[in-house]
Amino acid sequence: MDSEKLKNIVIREADALNKLLALLEEQHKLLLGNDVFQLEAIVEQIQAVNKEIAQIEVERRKETAGKAMSEIVRESKDLDLENSFRHIKKLISAVQLQKDTNDALIRQGLGFSTRMLNIISPDRNTKTYNAYGKLRR
């Protein structure tokens, strides 16, 4: 296994993760600003970067032959590779946190929209009781 090639892959993966984090932060701003049309555009960009990350990940797995990256880093005793790997782990946790935050904002917005729609146009069916005294909808 070529250490330089693996370092190159890890650096490319870190760059792609940085792009993804920047896009997720932009998505966060758009969610707070309720800019629906820009949100649609950024979703496509996020999907493209996710595809790029997946391709790099496949390339890395081919290079490592399915071996755990932490093992390879430990065995190589290459300080640059170790630092890059730590950096990637930090980036992944930052991306995960930003994604979870954005998901929570989206869910909150959908819940609010649903409640507002129910207030504006409530269920038109008349509520009646059945023979057991329960509400029939």
ZAKOL-819311 format. One record per atom (N, C-alpha, C, O): chain; atom name; residue number from 0; x, y, z. Coordinates in steps of 0.05 Angstrom, whole numbers, always signed. Example, Ala and Ser with C-alpha at 12.3 -4.5 7.8 and 13.67 -1.06 7.14 Angstrom:
! residues 2
[rec A N 0 [+264 -114 +156]]
[rec A CA 0 [+246 -90 +156]]
[rec A C 0 [+264 -66 +156]]
[rec A O 0 [+285 -66 +169]]
[rec A N 1 [+257 -45 +142]]
[rec A CA 1 [+273 -21 +143]]
[rec A C 1 [+258 +1 +157]]
[rec A O 1 [+268 +23 +161]]
***
This chain:
! residues 137
[rec A N 0 [+17 -23 +0]]
[rec A CA 0 [+0 +0 +0]]
[rec A C 0 [+18 +25 +0]]
[rec A O 0 [+36 +27 +16]]
[rec A N 1 [+12 +43 -18]]
[rec A CA 1 [+29 +67 -22]]
[rec A C 1 [+19 +88 -3]]
[rec A O 1 [-4 +98 -4]]
[rec A N 2 [+37 +96 +16]]
[rec A CA 2 [+30 +116 +36]]
[rec A C 2 [+24 +144 +24]]
[rec A O 2 [+6 +158 +33]]
[rec A N 3 [+39 +151 +3]]
[rec A CA 3 [+35 +177 -10]]
[rec A C 3 [+8 +178 -24]]
[rec A O 3 [-6 +198 -23]]
[rec A N 4 [+1 +156 -37]]
[rec A CA 4 [-25 +155 -51]]
[rec A C 4 [-48 +157 -31]]
[rec A O 4 [-68 +171 -35]]
[rec A N 5 [-45 +143 -8]]
[rec A CA 5 [-65 +144 +13]]
[rec A C 5 [-67 +172 +25]]
[rec A O 5 [-89 +182 +31]]
[rec A N 6 [-44 +186 +29]]
[rec A CA 6 [-45 +213 +39]]
[rec A C 6 [-60 +231 +19]]
[rec A O 6 [-76 +248 +28]]
[rec A N 7 [-55 +228 -7]]
[rec A CA 7 [-68 +243 -27]]
[rec A C 7 [-99 +239 -26]]
[rec A O 7 [-114 +258 -28]]
[rec A N 8 [-107 +214 -23]]
[rec A CA 8 [-135 +208 -21]]
[rec A C 8 [-147 +221 +4]]
[rec A O 8 [-169 +233 +3]]
[rec A N 9 [-133 +220 +26]]
[rec A CA 9 [-143 +231 +51]]
[rec A C 9 [-146 +262 +49]]
[rec A O 9 [-165 +273 +59]]
[rec A N 10 [-127 +274 +36]]
[rec A CA 10 [-127 +303 +32]]
[rec A C 10 [-151 +311 +14]]
[rec A O 10 [-165 +330 +20]]
[rec A N 11 [-155 +296 -7]]
[rec A CA 11 [-178 +301 -25]]
[rec A C 11 [-205 +297 -10]]
[rec A O 11 [-224 +313 -14]]
[rec A N 12 [-205 +277 +7]]
[rec A CA 12 [-230 +272 +23]]
[rec A C 12 [-235 +295 +42]]
[rec A O 12 [-257 +304 +46]]
[rec A N 13 [-213 +306 +54]]
[rec A CA 13 [-216 +328 +73]]
[rec A C 13 [-226 +353 +58]]
[rec A O 13 [-243 +368 +68]]
[rec A N 14 [-216 +358 +34]]
[rec A CA 14 [-225 +380 +18]]
[rec A C 14 [-255 +378 +11]]
[rec A O 14 [-270 +397 +13]]
[rec A N 15 [-263 +354 +4]]
[rec A CA 15 [-291 +349 -3]]
[rec A C 15 [-309 +353 +22]]
[rec A O 15 [-331 +364 +20]]
[rec A N 16 [-299 +343 +45]]
[rec A CA 16 [-314 +347 +70]]
[rec A C 16 [-317 +377 +78]]
[rec A O 16 [-337 +385 +88]]
[rec A N 17 [-295 +392 +73]]
[rec A CA 17 [-296 +421 +78]]
[rec A C 17 [-317 +434 +60]]
[rec A O 17 [-332 +452 +69]]
[rec A N 18 [-319 +425 +34]]
[rec A CA 18 [-339 +436 +16]]
[rec A C 18 [-367 +430 +26]]
[rec A O 18 [-385 +446 +26]]
[rec A N 19 [-370 +405 +35]]
[rec A CA 19 [-396 +396 +46]]
[rec A C 19 [-404 +412 +70]]
[rec A O 19 [-427 +421 +73]]
[rec A N 20 [-385 +416 +88]]
[rec A CA 20 [-391 +432 +112]]
[rec A C 20 [-399 +461 +105]]
[rec A O 20 [-417 +472 +117]]
[rec A N 21 [-385 +472 +86]]
[rec A CA 21 [-391 +500 +77]]
[rec A C 21 [-420 +501 +66]]
[rec A O 21 [-435 +519 +71]]
[rec A N 22 [-427 +480 +50]]
[rec A CA 22 [-454 +479 +38]]
[rec A C 22 [-475 +476 +60]]
[rec A O 22 [-496 +488 +58]]
[rec A N 23 [-469 +459 +79]]
[rec A CA 23 [-488 +455 +101]]
[rec A C 23 [-492 +480 +118]]
[rec A O 23 [-514 +486 +127]]
[rec A N 24 [-470 +495 +122]]
[rec A CA 24 [-473 +521 +136]]
[rec A C 24 [-489 +541 +120]]
[rec A O 24 [-505 +556 +131]]
[rec A N 25 [-485 +541 +93]]
[rec A CA 25 [-501 +558 +76]]
[rec A C 25 [-530 +550 +77]]
[rec A O 25 [-548 +567 +78]]
[rec A N 26 [-535 +523 +77]]
[rec A CA 26 [-563 +513 +79]]
[rec A C 26 [-575 +523 +105]]
[rec A O 26 [-599 +530 +106]]
[rec A N 27 [-560 +523 +127]]
[rec A CA 27 [-569 +532 +153]]
[rec A C 27 [-578 +561 +151]]
[rec A O 27 [-600 +568 +161]]
[rec A N 28 [-562 +578 +139]]
[rec A CA 28 [-569 +606 +136]]
[rec A C 28 [-595 +609 +119]]
[rec A O 28 [-612 +626 +126]]
[rec A N 29 [-597 +593 +98]]
[rec A CA 29 [-621 +595 +81]]
[rec A C 29 [-646 +585 +96]]
[rec A O 29 [-668 +596 +92]]
[rec A N 30 [-643 +565 +113]]
[rec A CA 30 [-665 +555 +129]]
[rec A C 30 [-675 +577 +148]]
[rec A O 30 [-699 +580 +152]]
[rec A N 31 [-656 +590 +160]]
[rec A CA 31 [-663 +612 +179]]
[rec A C 31 [-676 +635 +165]]
[rec A O 31 [-693 +649 +176]]
[rec A N 32 [-668 +640 +140]]
[rec A CA 32 [-679 +661 +124]]
[rec A C 32 [-704 +654 +108]]
[rec A O 32 [-716 +671 +94]]
[rec A N 33 [-712 +628 +109]]
[rec A CA 33 [-736 +618 +95]]
[rec A C 33 [-734 +623 +65]]
[rec A O 33 [-754 +631 +52]]
[rec A N 34 [-711 +619 +53]]
[rec A CA 34 [-707 +624 +24]]
[rec A C 34 [-710 +597 +10]]
[rec A O 34 [-690 +582 +6]]
[rec A N 35 [-734 +590 +2]]
[rec A CA 35 [-741 +564 -9]]
[rec A C 35 [-727 +558 -35]]
[rec A O 35 [-717 +536 -39]]
[rec A N 36 [-726 +577 -53]]
[rec A CA 36 [-715 +572 -79]]
[rec A C 36 [-684 +567 -78]]
[rec A O 36 [-674 +550 -92]]
[rec A N 37 [-671 +582 -61]]
[rec A CA 37 [-642 +578 -58]]
[rec A C 37 [-637 +551 -44]]
[rec A O 37 [-617 +538 -49]]
[rec A N 38 [-655 +543 -26]]
[rec A CA 38 [-653 +517 -13]]
[rec A C 38 [-654 +494 -33]]
[rec A O 38 [-639 +475 -31]]
[rec A N 39 [-671 +497 -53]]
[rec A CA 39 [-673 +476 -74]]
[rec A C 39 [-647 +474 -89]]
[rec A O 39 [-638 +452 -95]]
[rec A N 40 [-635 +496 -95]]
[rec A CA 40 [-610 +496 -110]]
[rec A C 40 [-587 +484 -94]]
[rec A O 40 [-570 +470 -104]]
[rec A N 41 [-586 +490 -68]]
[rec A CA 41 [-564 +481 -51]]
[rec A C 41 [-566 +451 -46]]
[rec A O 41 [-546 +438 -42]]
[rec A N 42 [-591 +440 -47]]
[rec A CA 42 [-594 +411 -44]]
[rec A C 42 [-580 +396 -66]]
[rec A O 42 [-567 +375 -61]]
[rec A N 43 [-582 +406 -90]]
[rec A CA 43 [-568 +393 -113]]
[rec A C 43 [-538 +394 -109]]
[rec A O 43 [-524 +375 -115]]
[rec A N 44 [-528 +417 -99]]
[rec A CA 44 [-499 +419 -94]]
[rec A C 44 [-490 +400 -73]]
[rec A O 44 [-469 +388 -75]]
[rec A N 45 [-506 +398 -52]]
[rec A CA 45 [-499 +379 -30]]
[rec A C 45 [-498 +350 -40]]
[rec A O 45 [-480 +335 -33]]
[rec A N 46 [-517 +343 -57]]
[rec A CA 46 [-518 +316 -69]]
[rec A C 46 [-493 +311 -86]]
[rec A O 46 [-482 +289 -85]]
[rec A N 47 [-484 +331 -101]]
[rec A CA 47 [-460 +328 -118]]
[rec A C 47 [-435 +324 -101]]
[rec A O 47 [-419 +308 -107]]
[rec A N 48 [-433 +339 -79]]
[rec A CA 48 [-410 +336 -61]]
[rec A C 48 [-411 +309 -47]]
[rec A O 48 [-390 +297 -43]]
[rec A N 49 [-435 +300 -39]]
[rec A CA 49 [-437 +274 -27]]
[rec A C 49 [-428 +252 -46]]
[rec A O 49 [-415 +233 -38]]
[rec A N 50 [-435 +255 -72]]
[rec A CA 50 [-427 +236 -92]]
[rec A C 50 [-396 +236 -95]]
[rec A O 50 [-384 +215 -97]]
[rec A N 51 [-384 +260 -94]]
[rec A CA 51 [-355 +262 -96]]
[rec A C 51 [-342 +248 -72]]
[rec A O 51 [-322 +234 -75]]
[rec A N 52 [-353 +253 -48]]
[rec A CA 52 [-342 +240 -24]]
[rec A C 52 [-344 +210 -25]]
[rec A O 52 [-326 +196 -18]]
[rec A N 53 [-367 +200 -36]]
[rec A CA 53 [-370 +171 -39]]
[rec A C 53 [-350 +159 -58]]
[rec A O 53 [-340 +138 -53]]
[rec A N 54 [-344 +173 -80]]
[rec A CA 54 [-324 +163 -99]]
[rec A C 54 [-297 +162 -86]]
[rec A O 54 [-282 +143 -91]]
[rec A N 55 [-290 +183 -71]]
[rec A CA 55 [-264 +183 -58]]
[rec A C 55 [-262 +161 -37]]
[rec A O 55 [-242 +148 -34]]
[rec A N 56 [-284 +156 -23]]
[rec A CA 56 [-285 +135 -3]]
[rec A C 56 [-282 +108 -16]]
[rec A O 56 [-268 +91 -5]]
[rec A N 57 [-294 +103 -39]]
[rec A CA 57 [-290 +78 -53]]
[rec A C 57 [-261 +74 -61]]
[rec A O 57 [-250 +53 -59]]
[rec A N 58 [-250 +96 -71]]
[rec A CA 58 [-221 +95 -79]]
[rec A C 58 [-203 +89 -55]]
[rec A O 58 [-185 +73 -57]]
[rec A N 59 [-210 +101 -32]]
[rec A CA 59 [-194 +95 -7]]
[rec A C 59 [-197 +66 +2]]
[rec A O 59 [-178 +54 +10]]
[rec A N 60 [-221 +56 +0]]
[rec A CA 60 [-226 +28 +8]]
[rec A C 60 [-211 +9 -11]]
[rec A O 60 [-201 -12 -2]]
[rec A N 61 [-210 +15 -37]]
[rec A CA 61 [-194 -2 -55]]
[rec A C 61 [-165 -1 -47]]
[rec A O 61 [-151 -22 -47]]
[rec A N 62 [-155 +23 -40]]
[rec A CA 62 [-127 +26 -33]]
[rec A C 62 [-120 +11 -7]]
[rec A O 62 [-99 -1 -4]]
[rec A N 63 [-139 +12 +12]]
[rec A CA 63 [-134 -1 +38]]
[rec A C 63 [-142 -30 +39]]
[rec A O 63 [-137 -43 +59]]
[rec A N 64 [-154 -40 +18]]
[rec A CA 64 [-163 -67 +16]]
[rec A C 64 [-181 -75 +39]]
[rec A O 64 [-179 -97 +49]]
[rec A N 65 [-199 -57 +46]]
[rec A CA 65 [-219 -64 +66]]
[rec A C 65 [-209 -62 +95]]
[rec A O 65 [-224 -68 +114]]
[rec A N 66 [-184 -56 +99]]
[rec A CA 66 [-172 -54 +125]]
[rec A C 66 [-181 -28 +139]]
[rec A O 66 [-185 -8 +125]]
[rec A N 67 [-184 -29 +165]]
[rec A CA 67 [-193 -5 +179]]
[rec A C 67 [-172 +17 +177]]
[rec A O 67 [-148 +12 +179]]
[rec A N 68 [-181 +41 +172]]
[rec A CA 68 [-163 +64 +168]]
[rec A C 68 [-147 +70 +194]]
[rec A O 68 [-123 +77 +192]]
[rec A N 69 [-159 +66 +217]]
[rec A CA 69 [-145 +72 +242]]
[rec A C 69 [-121 +52 +245]]
[rec A O 69 [-100 +60 +255]]
[rec A N 70 [-125 +27 +237]]
[rec A CA 70 [-103 +8 +238]]
[rec A C 70 [-80 +16 +219]]
[rec A O 70 [-57 +16 +227]]
[rec A N 71 [-87 +24 +195]]
[rec A CA 71 [-67 +32 +175]]
[rec A C 71 [-51 +56 +185]]
[rec A O 71 [-27 +56 +182]]
[rec A N 72 [-65 +75 +196]]
[rec A CA 72 [-52 +99 +207]]
[rec A C 72 [-33 +92 +229]]
[rec A O 72 [-10 +101 +230]]
[rec A N 73 [-42 +74 +247]]
[rec A CA 73 [-26 +66 +270]]
[rec A C 73 [-1 +50 +260]]
[rec A O 73 [+21 +55 +270]]
[rec A N 74 [-5 +33 +241]]
[rec A CA 74 [+18 +16 +231]]
[rec A C 74 [+38 +33 +214]]
[rec A O 74 [+61 +27 +214]]
[rec A N 75 [+28 +53 +200]]
[rec A CA 75 [+46 +68 +182]]
[rec A C 75 [+65 +86 +198]]
[rec A O 75 [+87 +91 +188]]
[rec A N 76 [+57 +95 +221]]
[rec A CA 76 [+73 +113 +237]]
[rec A C 76 [+81 +138 +222]]
[rec A O 76 [+102 +150 +226]]
[rec A N 77 [+63 +146 +203]]
[rec A CA 77 [+67 +170 +187]]
[rec A C 77 [+52 +193 +200]]
[rec A O 77 [+27 +192 +202]]
[rec A N 78 [+66 +213 +210]]
[rec A CA 78 [+54 +235 +225]]
[rec A C 78 [+35 +251 +207]]
[rec A O 78 [+14 +259 +217]]
[rec A N 79 [+42 +256 +182]]
[rec A CA 79 [+24 +271 +164]]
[rec A C 79 [-2 +257 +160]]
[rec A O 79 [-24 +269 +161]]
[rec A N 80 [+0 +230 +155]]
[rec A CA 80 [-24 +214 +151]]
[rec A C 80 [-42 +214 +176]]
[rec A O 80 [-66 +216 +175]]
[rec A N 81 [-29 +212 +199]]
[rec A CA 81 [-43 +211 +225]]
[rec A C 81 [-58 +238 +229]]
[rec A O 81 [-81 +238 +238]]
[rec A N 82 [-44 +260 +224]]
[rec A CA 82 [-56 +286 +228]]
[rec A C 82 [-80 +291 +208]]
[rec A O 82 [-100 +301 +215]]
[rec A N 83 [-76 +282 +183]]
[rec A CA 83 [-97 +284 +163]]
[rec A C 83 [-122 +267 +171]]
[rec A O 83 [-144 +276 +168]]
[rec A N 84 [-116 +244 +182]]
[rec A CA 84 [-138 +226 +191]]
[rec A C 84 [-153 +238 +214]]
[rec A O 84 [-178 +237 +215]]
[rec A N 85 [-139 +250 +233]]
[rec A CA 85 [-152 +264 +256]]
[rec A C 85 [-169 +287 +246]]
[rec A O 85 [-191 +292 +255]]
[rec A N 86 [-158 +302 +226]]
[rec A CA 86 [-172 +325 +215]]
[rec A C 86 [-198 +315 +202]]
[rec A O 86 [-219 +328 +205]]
[rec A N 87 [-197 +293 +188]]
[rec A CA 87 [-221 +282 +175]]
[rec A C 87 [-242 +274 +195]]
[rec A O 87 [-266 +279 +192]]
[rec A N 88 [-233 +262 +217]]
[rec A CA 88 [-252 +254 +238]]
[rec A C 88 [-266 +278 +250]]
[rec A O 88 [-290 +277 +256]]
[rec A N 89 [-250 +300 +254]]
[rec A CA 89 [-262 +324 +265]]
[rec A C 89 [-282 +336 +245]]
[rec A O 89 [-304 +345 +253]]
[rec A N 90 [-275 +336 +220]]
[rec A CA 90 [-293 +346 +199]]
[rec A C 90 [-319 +330 +197]]
[rec A O 90 [-340 +342 +194]]
[rec A N 91 [-316 +304 +199]]
[rec A CA 91 [-340 +287 +198]]
[rec A C 91 [-359 +293 +221]]
[rec A O 91 [-383 +294 +217]]
[rec A N 92 [-348 +297 +245]]
[rec A CA 92 [-365 +303 +268]]
[rec A C 92 [-378 +331 +265]]
[rec A O 92 [-401 +334 +272]]
[rec A N 93 [-363 +350 +253]]
[rec A CA 93 [-374 +376 +249]]
[rec A C 93 [-396 +375 +228]]
[rec A O 93 [-417 +388 +230]]
[rec A N 94 [-392 +359 +206]]
[rec A CA 94 [-412 +356 +185]]
[rec A C 94 [-437 +343 +197]]
[rec A O 94 [-460 +351 +191]]
[rec A N 95 [-433 +322 +214]]
[rec A CA 95 [-456 +308 +226]]
[rec A C 95 [-472 +327 +244]]
[rec A O 95 [-497 +327 +243]]
[rec A N 96 [-458 +344 +260]]
[rec A CA 96 [-472 +363 +277]]
[rec A C 96 [-488 +383 +261]]
[rec A O 96 [-511 +389 +267]]
[rec A N 97 [-476 +394 +240]]
[rec A CA 97 [-490 +413 +223]]
[rec A C 97 [-513 +401 +209]]
[rec A O 97 [-534 +413 +206]]
[rec A N 98 [-510 +376 +199]]
[rec A CA 98 [-532 +362 +186]]
[rec A C 98 [-555 +358 +205]]
[rec A O 98 [-579 +362 +198]]
[rec A N 99 [-549 +349 +230]]
[rec A CA 99 [-570 +345 +250]]
[rec A C 99 [-585 +371 +257]]
[rec A O 99 [-609 +371 +260]]
[rec A N 100 [-569 +392 +259]]
[rec A CA 100 [-581 +419 +264]]
[rec A C 100 [-600 +427 +241]]
[rec A O 100 [-623 +436 +246]]
[rec A N 101 [-591 +423 +217]]
[rec A CA 101 [-608 +430 +194]]
[rec A C 101 [-633 +413 +193]]
[rec A O 101 [-655 +422 +187]]
[rec A N 102 [-630 +387 +199]]
[rec A CA 102 [-653 +369 +199]]
[rec A C 102 [-673 +377 +220]]
[rec A O 102 [-697 +377 +215]]
[rec A N 103 [-663 +385 +243]]
[rec A CA 103 [-682 +394 +264]]
[rec A C 103 [-696 +419 +256]]
[rec A O 103 [-720 +422 +261]]
[rec A N 104 [-682 +438 +243]]
[rec A CA 104 [-696 +462 +233]]
[rec A C 104 [-717 +456 +212]]
[rec A O 104 [-738 +468 +211]]
[rec A N 105 [-710 +437 +194]]
[rec A CA 105 [-729 +430 +173]]
[rec A C 105 [-754 +417 +186]]
[rec A O 105 [-777 +424 +178]]
[rec A N 106 [-750 +398 +205]]
[rec A CA 106 [-773 +386 +218]]
[rec A C 106 [-790 +406 +233]]
[rec A O 106 [-814 +405 +233]]
[rec A N 107 [-776 +425 +247]]
[rec A CA 107 [-791 +446 +261]]
[rec A C 107 [-807 +463 +242]]
[rec A O 107 [-830 +469 +248]]
[rec A N 108 [-796 +470 +219]]
[rec A CA 108 [-810 +486 +200]]
[rec A C 108 [-834 +470 +188]]
[rec A O 108 [-855 +482 +184]]
[rec A N 109 [-830 +444 +183]]
[rec A CA 109 [-852 +428 +172]]
[rec A C 109 [-875 +426 +193]]
[rec A O 109 [-898 +427 +186]]
[rec A N 110 [-867 +422 +218]]
[rec A CA 110 [-887 +420 +239]]
[rec A C 110 [-903 +445 +242]]
[rec A O 110 [-928 +445 +244]]
[rec A N 111 [-889 +468 +240]]
[rec A CA 111 [-903 +494 +242]]
[rec A C 111 [-922 +497 +218]]
[rec A O 111 [-945 +506 +221]]
[rec A N 112 [-912 +491 +194]]
[rec A CA 112 [-929 +493 +170]]
[rec A C 112 [-954 +476 +172]]
[rec A O 112 [-976 +484 +165]]
[rec A N 113 [-950 +452 +181]]
[rec A CA 113 [-973 +433 +184]]
[rec A C 113 [-993 +444 +204]]
[rec A O 113 [-1017 +443 +199]]
[rec A N 114 [-984 +454 +227]]
[rec A CA 114 [-1003 +465 +246]]
[rec A C 114 [-1017 +489 +235]]
[rec A O 114 [-1041 +492 +239]]
[rec A N 115 [-1003 +506 +221]]
[rec A CA 115 [-1016 +530 +209]]
[rec A C 115 [-1037 +522 +188]]
[rec A O 115 [-1059 +533 +187]]
[rec A N 116 [-1031 +502 +172]]
[rec A CA 116 [-1050 +492 +152]]
[rec A C 116 [-1074 +480 +166]]
[rec A O 116 [-1097 +484 +156]]
[rec A N 117 [-1071 +466 +188]]
[rec A CA 117 [-1093 +455 +203]]
[rec A C 117 [-1111 +477 +215]]
[rec A O 117 [-1135 +474 +217]]
[rec A N 118 [-1098 +498 +223]]
[rec A CA 118 [-1113 +521 +235]]
[rec A C 118 [-1129 +535 +213]]
[rec A O 118 [-1152 +542 +216]]
[rec A N 119 [-1116 +539 +190]]
[rec A CA 119 [-1129 +554 +168]]
[rec A C 119 [-1151 +537 +155]]
[rec A O 119 [-1173 +548 +150]]
[rec A N 120 [-1146 +512 +151]]
[rec A CA 120 [-1167 +495 +139]]
[rec A C 120 [-1170 +470 +155]]
[rec A O 120 [-1157 +449 +149]]
[rec A N 121 [-1186 +470 +176]]
[rec A CA 121 [-1188 +447 +193]]
[rec A C 121 [-1202 +424 +179]]
[rec A O 121 [-1213 +428 +157]]
[rec A N 122 [-1202 +401 +191]]
[rec A CA 122 [-1214 +377 +180]]
[rec A C 122 [-1244 +382 +176]]
[rec A O 122 [-1258 +389 +195]]
[rec A N 123 [-1253 +379 +152]]
[rec A CA 123 [-1281 +386 +145]]
[rec A C 123 [-1301 +364 +153]]
[rec A O 123 [-1325 +369 +152]]
[rec A N 124 [-1292 +340 +160]]
[rec A CA 124 [-1310 +319 +167]]
[rec A C 124 [-1324 +325 +193]]
[rec A O 124 [-1311 +335 +212]]
[rec A N 125 [-1349 +319 +195]]
[rec A CA 125 [-1363 +323 +220]]
[rec A C 125 [-1357 +300 +239]]
[rec A O 125 [-1355 +277 +231]]
[rec A N 126 [-1353 +307 +264]]
[rec A CA 126 [-1347 +287 +284]]
[rec A C 126 [-1373 +277 +295]]
[rec A O 126 [-1390 +292 +304]]
[rec A N 127 [-1376 +250 +295]]
[rec A CA 127 [-1400 +238 +306]]
[rec A C 127 [-1392 +216 +325]]
[rec A O 127 [-1370 +206 +324]]
[rec A N 128 [-1410 +209 +342]]
[rec A CA 128 [-1405 +187 +360]]
[rec A C 128 [-1417 +161 +349]]
[rec A O 128 [-1438 +161 +336]]
[rec A N 129 [-1402 +139 +354]]
[rec A CA 129 [-1413 +114 +345]]
[rec A C 129 [-1429 +101 +368]]
[rec A O 129 [-1434 +115 +388]]
[rec A N 130 [-1438 +77 +365]]
[rec A CA 130 [-1455 +64 +384]]
[rec A C 130 [-1441 +60 +411]]
[rec A O 130 [-1455 +57 +432]]
[rec A N 131 [-1415 +60 +411]]
[rec A CA 131 [-1400 +56 +436]]
[rec A C 131 [-1392 +82 +450]]
[rec A O 131 [-1379 +82 +470]]
[rec A N 132 [-1400 +104 +439]]
[rec A CA 132 [-1394 +130 +451]]
[rec A C 132 [-1367 +141 +443]]
[rec A O 132 [-1357 +161 +455]]
[rec A N 133 [-1354 +129 +424]]
[rec A CA 133 [-1328 +138 +414]]
[rec A C 133 [-1332 +157 +391]]
[rec A O 133 [-1351 +154 +376]]
[rec A N 134 [-1313 +175 +388]]
[rec A CA 134 [-1314 +193 +365]]
[rec A C 134 [-1307 +179 +339]]
[rec A O 134 [-1287 +164 +337]]
[rec A N 135 [-1324 +182 +319]]
[rec A CA 135 [-1319 +171 +293]]
[rec A C 135 [-1310 +193 +275]]
[rec A O 135 [-1322 +215 +274]]
[rec A N 136 [-1288 +189 +261]]
[rec A CA 136 [-1277 +210 +244]]
[rec A C 136 [-1281 +204 +215]]
[rec A O 136 [-1273 +220 +198]]
***
